[in-house]
């Protein structure tokens, strides 16, 4: 893998953001809206609830972590879509650029945008609602890592779907986090789900993250053994997503599909 080629992919994205404020605004705007909405809902539940439970770390914390996963996925897919929308995808692969280098550039771009979004979420949640993850210290890092890897896997897999079906299929990608969230137990324990949904949850790394975070908030020891399972699944999914993207790319080259890449075609 050539670092300069990876850096070129990242540099292109930086130039796009530098010259286009409308690309930067959504990184902050939607994050602020989510934190404000769920923060006020959490405060309201604290005033009407009779359980003595503080909903701010439970609900708002879950929103913050899930938004982080979503931003990672969207950071990867948006970087890919920029090349699709500008008809620049073919230009990249007319060069000696490798698939691994291209994907590495997309992932690094996703890292940058998601970390900016995470920083904004943490600052707003702390300033407006008193939510701070600093009390958890370094123990929070493994949870974020599992969510990050899951977001990368979803982003690369989503890019593979669009590469196979065409740009018009991008509408299939945006709902993915929403479809996954009921099974991941973002706002409630997985144990309340029906049996068939629990079976699916066992294969989702975020389910282990949110179960673990609820245990920590409740004052219980962190379930590191369960989190290790989630981490192993996340690594497996990243590898599977990258292999899928590479397979789809080779298929597009072999069949000539890549030469017919247009926003009007999904076949």
Secondary structure, DSSP 8 states (H G I E B T S, - for coil): --HHHHHHHHHHHHHHHHT-HHHHHHHHHHHHHHHHHHHHHHHHHHHH-SS---HIIIIIHHHHHHHHHHHHHHHHHHHHHHHHHTT-HHHHTTTT--HHHHHHHHHHHHHHHHHHHHHHHHHHHHHHH---SGGGTTHHHHHHHHHHHHHHHHHHHHHHHHHHH-GGGGHHHHTHHHHHHHHHTSSS-GGGS-HHHHHHHTT-HHHHHHHHHHHHHTT----HHHHHHHHHHHHHHHHHHHHHHHHHHHHHHHHTGGGG--TT---
